[in-house]
Amino acid sequence: MIKNRQNNHTHVAFFMHALKQQLYVKVIKMKYLCIFFTILILSLSWINHVTADDAGALYVQKCGSCHKDNKKIRTFTPARYTSAQWRRFFDKNKHRRKKDISQIITSEELSDIKMYLISHSKDSAEPDVVGFSQDKYLWTAGTLAPKYMGWAKLYREIILPVFNMVTNGNITVKIYWGDVMGDDRSIIQKLESGELDIGGISGYGTSMICPEMSVLNLPFLFRTRGEFDYVISKMRHRFEKLMDRRGYVLLLMTEQDFDQIYTRTSRITHLEQFKGIKFGSWFGELEKVVLTRLGAKCSSSENENVNMYKHILQEKAVDAFIGPAIFVLSASMYTSVKYVHQIKIRYAVGTVVLRKEAWNTISPYYHKRINGYFQEYVEREFSEAVRRQNKRSINAMINYGIEDVKISPQALEEIKNATRPIWFDYADKMYPKEILNELLHHLIEYRNLKRDQ
């Protein structure tokens, strides 16, 4: 009896082992099948993307070789005809009436050109009204960032090479660095007048163009960079639409990372110690409200006819300011600073915006490339580089001798509690409450996801 039971147990154990082996093999097969189909789908989507780009390039190269800048031959763009008209044109081989192009363009190339013309016809989702008539463009840009500062270096290393690649070098951007074009307010005025095409602007300037986006600069809103990235991934399309309504294309969402509080004489470890400290403020009305709630005095560029950057550089003018580490280090502002407070008071956003008038002069061929790979790659690489440089900048300033002031969790919570009511107090005044609620929903969603992992 005992022997039979042992044999039964042995058979059951063997059976279970065999079953597990079969299940394991099936799981492995399913896993590789999923990987295979994922790669296949991505490959097909990439092939489609490349094919569309190649078709546009073919159209510019082959058709443009005769039609462009030739007064004897009528110029045209894909948006000249509807998709049905282009189909009839090719089906009836109407081009042969004027010229036989079979020796210049192969049947495969002709098929690709036909596809491009139909895809960008008058009644398509992306009509090409430019064609090859203006394949070289010059855009002018203004930004407050000094030419040899960290952000400008990142522009030359990350943004410019990729931009030149996706536009085939046909769009040149002439940049006026520093305050050549004035502060954010002046740059926006020049964008409105058409003197500039592009603005590389701070979070303050962004909120001037699109007040709804000022919600991103609320105090102590984000705890981590991951939270910020998640919210932007969920709300970027909405911000693009809001910018579009105001006549701008949101080319890039850049960032300053978390800003820090810098002080010259005051070491802040509690809420009460903000009282009486004179802050230089360059981030607009929202920053003034935050500083006032903390009990500090505020000297801002809005109520004083001064250059705020130069004003803050004067040691006796103000005792403290809020700013990004890259800027403080690169502009040598750290030399008169004694204390840095890394309390993540705000996550500072920046943007690169382009006038729609300038955007509409270029081909949808470039629209697709700029809105696709360029934005995705550049924003990711730029953000990561900014975050690395900020960390290095803070460490460099601490090594220089600036004290990294530590604030206890209890004292920090008291500071946060003094400013958090601003979120809803200024909803529907500075930004819509609806936008704030949507942002907070995504924020809670992200935190719950991280908690469950």
C-alpha positions, 0 to 999 in steps of 0.5 A: 500500500505504502509502495503504491502511494509512493509510486502514485506520488512519483507519477504525479510529480513526474506528470506535474514536472512534464506539464510545467515543462510544456507550459514553460515551452509555450510561454517562451514561444509566446514571448518570442512570438510577441517580440517578433510581431512587435518588431514586425509592426515597428519595422512596417511603421518605420518603412511607411515613414521612410517611404513617405519621406522618400516620396516627398524627396523624390517629388522635390528632386524629380519634379523640381528639376524641371518645374522649379525656377523655370518660367517656361514651365508652369509651377505647381504644388500637390495642393493644386488638385484634389486627390481625385484629380491627381488620380485622373492625371496619372491614370490618363497619363496627361503628363505625356501630352507635354513631355514624355518622362519615362526616360527620366522617372522610373515606374516605381518612382512615378508611383511614389510621386503619385502617392505623395501628390495624392497624400498632400492634395487639396482635400487631404489631411496635410495639403502641401501648399509650398511644394518645391518653390521655396526649398530654402528658409531663414528663421530668426530666433530670440532667447535670453540664454547667453551664447556661451551658457550651458543651454546654448552649448546643448543647442549646438550639440543636440538640437541643431544637428538633428534639426539640420538632419530632418530639414535636409539643411534647408531651414537656417535658424539665425539666433540672437542670444542673450538680451540682444532682443530684450527679455521674454516680454520683448521677445514676445512683442517681436514675435507678434510683430513678425520681427522674430519667427522663433522664441526660446522662452522661459516658463514666465514667457511661456505663461505670457503667451499661453496662461494655461501653461503657468499651472506647470510652475506652481510651487511644490507641485512636482516631487520628482522628474518622473512626475513631470515627464508623465504629466507632460506626456499626458498633457502635451497635446492639449498645450499644443492646441492652446498654443495653436489658438494663439498663433504659435506652434509648440516646437519644443518643450524644454526645461530648467529642471528643479529651481533652487533658492539662493541667498547671500546672507540668510540661512533658511531652515524654517518658514519664519526665516523668510520674513523680511528677506528681499528676493529678486523676482524675474518669474512673473506674478506667480513667483511674486505671490509665492514669495509673498505667501512665504513672508518675503519681500519682492523686488520684481522687474514688473514694478521696477524699470530695471534689468532684473538679471543685472539687478540681482547681480548687484549684491546690495540690491537683493539678498536672495533669488530663485533660479536654475543651477546652470544659469547661476553657475554660468552667469557667475551669480554664485560668487556672491551667494553663500547658501543654496536651498534644494527644496524643489520649490518649482519645476521650471518649464521652457518652450521653443515656439514658432509663429504659425505664419512661418510654419505654414511657409514650409512643406508638410514634408518638413512638418511631419519630420519636425513633429516626429523624430525631431521632437521626440529625440531632442526633448528627451536628450535635451532634458536628460542633458539639462538634468545632468548639467544641473547636478554638476553645477550644484556640486561645483558650487558646493565644492566652491564653498556654498553651503547646501542648507538642509531643512527638516521634513517637518519644516519643509512641510510647513513651508509647503503648506504655506504655499499650496493654497495658491494652487486653487486660490489662483485657479480661474485667475491665472489658469483654468481650474479645469487644467489644474484638475486634469494635471492633478488627476495625472499626478495622482495617477502616476503616484498610484502607479509607482506605489503599486510597483 
